[in-house]
Amino acid sequence: MEQTKFLLAESELPRRWYNIAADMPSPPQPVLHPGTGQPVGPDDLSPLFPMALIGQEVSEEAEIAIPEEVLDIYSLWRPTPLYRARRLEQEVGTRSRIFYKYEGVSPAGSHKPNTAVAQAYYNQKEGRTRLSTETGAGQWGSALALACKLFGLECKVYMVKISYEQKPFRRSLIQAWGATIVASPSEETQSGRAVLEEHPDSPGSLGIAISEAVEDAAGRDDTAYSLGSVLNHVLLHQTVIGQEALAQMELAGAFPDVVIGCVGGGSNFAGLSFPFLREKIGGREIDVLACEPAACPTLTRGLFAYDFGDTGKLTPLVPMHTLGHDFIPAPIHAGGLRYHGVAPLISQLVRDGLMRAEAYLQNDVFASAVLFAGSEGIIPAPEAAHAIHGALETAKAADEAGEERTILFNLSGHGHFDMAAYDNYFAGKLEDVALDEEEMQRALHAIEGLPTPA
Ligand SMILES: Cc1ncc(COP(=O)(O)O)c(C=O)c1O
C-alpha cells in the first residue's frame, strides 16, 4: 500500500519561525505615519502592540526562536498532517502528484491559532489583560478567543455584520471560549457609529471592523489590538506550516514544482510558501501561486500603493496591492478573503516576480470543493477551496501540456461552520461576481493623494 499521510513527531515541531524579510531581493518598504508621511516607529505602535511583536515586525533576523510556552500550546495540534491526495488525483485522472498540508486539525479549525497563540502570549507577558480584534467569517475571532482563554486574557471581537447574521455557530464558538462579540458596524465605537449614520443597513466589512477594534484598543491602557493577517509578524508566526511541509515532502521523497495557497490578507499562503521561497531564492525552481476571489481581486487587479489598512483611516499607511480602503467586496461566501488589501511582504514578492496570482469565480471554487470532499473526505472552508481550485487548474494545465508536476497546496481550514454556503451552492443560489471595472476605479479614488511607493 502506498503511503497517504506524512506525519512528524511532536519532537519535530519547528523551534524557530522563518523571517523572509532577511532574504528578500528588495527589502519591504516602510509603513508610514499618515500625518507626517514618515516611517512609523516603535512609539507610534506601542499603544496597539506589545514591544516583542513590534520588534518582530521590523526584524532582519532570518530566524526567531519560538517561546516554549507557545510550543507547548502548538503541541495540542501540531505538527499538522501532510497528505498525498491520491484519490483526488485518480478522480480527475491527472498525471501530476498532488499533496496538501492540512491546517484544519487545530481546535478552531484553521491555521489562525498559529499566530493567535503567539500574540496572546507576548501580550500577556508584557502585562496586557485584554485584546480587541475584528473577524470576517469568524475563523480569526474564534482562534483569538481560544488563545486568550488559554492565556487568561479578555477578548473583544468585532464581527462583520453579514457574517454575524449568517454564521451564528462561529459566534457561539467565540462565546464558548469566553470572548465578547458584537456585530460590526456597532454603536460601541466612533467609527462604527459614523458608518451606521451614513449606511444604517451596512453589511459591514473587514475594513470597518478593523477600525472599530483599533479604536477600542487605542482608547484603553489594558487593551492591545490583534490582527489575524497582513502584518509581518503574523506571517512570520505562520511559517511553522511551510517548515513542517518541507520536512514532510522529504519524507514523501518529493519536492514541489508548484506551491499554492488562498489569499485574503496572505497569512496562510505566506506560512506555507515562505520556507519554500527561501529555497527558491537559494536557486531552486518553484512556481508559487496565490489564489484569490474574482470578487475581491487584490493581487491580480489592485494597485500597488500606499493605503490605509482600515476604512476609518486609523491605521498607518501600508505599501500593498489594494482596491481602496473604502471598497466593500460583494458578499461572497469566502468571508476571510474579502479584504481590500494584502500583506506588504506578499505584495513586494509578487512585484519582484517571485510569486504570482490568479482569481477565480465562486461557483467554480465550490465545484472543486465538492470534488475534493467526495474524494479526500474533508469538507474544505470556502477560503481554502480557492487553493484546491488552483491546484486542480494547475494539474489540468500540466496534463494539457503533456507534463507532470508535483503540486503542494495549503488546506487552511475545514468548512464545518460554512455549510450554509454549501447549501446555497447546491441550491444554485451563488452569484458569480467578478469585480466591475467601474466600481474598481471608483474605489481606487480613495487612495488619490496618498504617498506613492518607490
Ligand atoms: C480557513 C481560512 N483560510 C484562509 C483565510 C484567509 O486569510 P489569510 O489570507 O490571512 O490566510 C481565512 C481567513 O479568515 C480562513 O478562515
The ligand as an SDF file (V2000), in Angstrom:
LIG
                    3D

 16 16  0  0  0  0  0  0  0  0999 V2000
   -9.7680   28.9620    6.5380 C   0  0  0  0  0  0  0  0  0  0  0  0
   -9.2160   30.2890    6.1090 C   0  0  0  0  0  0  0  0  0  0  0  0
   -8.3200   30.3100    5.1080 N   0  0  0  0  0  0  0  0  0  0  0  0
   -7.8040   31.4710    4.6660 C   0  0  0  0  0  0  0  0  0  0  0  0
   -8.1780   32.6780    5.2160 C   0  0  0  0  0  0  0  0  0  0  0  0
   -7.5960   33.9270    4.6470 C   0  0  0  0  0  0  0  0  0  0  0  0
   -6.7000   34.5860    5.4810 O   0  0  0  0  0  0  0  0  0  0  0  0
   -5.1720   34.6300    5.1660 P   0  0  0  0  0  0  0  0  0  0  0  0
   -5.0110   35.1200    3.7490 O   0  0  0  0  0  0  0  0  0  0  0  0
   -4.5910   35.5640    6.1670 O   0  0  0  0  0  0  0  0  0  0  0  0
   -4.6420   33.2560    5.3260 O   0  0  0  0  0  0  0  0  0  0  0  0
   -9.0920   32.7090    6.2650 C   0  0  0  0  0  0  0  0  0  0  0  0
   -9.4720   33.9940    6.8690 C   0  0  0  0  0  0  0  0  0  0  0  0
  -10.3180   34.1410    7.6520 O   0  0  0  0  0  0  0  0  0  0  0  0
   -9.6210   31.4860    6.7130 C   0  0  0  0  0  0  0  0  0  0  0  0
  -10.5090   31.4600    7.6910 O   0  0  0  0  0  0  0  0  0  0  0  0
  1  2  1  0
  2  3  1  0
  2 15  2  0
  3  4  2  0
  4  5  1  0
  5  6  1  0
  5 12  2  0
  6  7  1  0
  7  8  1  0
  8  9  2  0
  8 10  1  0
  8 11  1  0
 12 13  1  0
 12 15  1  0
 13 14  2  0
 15 16  1  0
M  END
$$$$
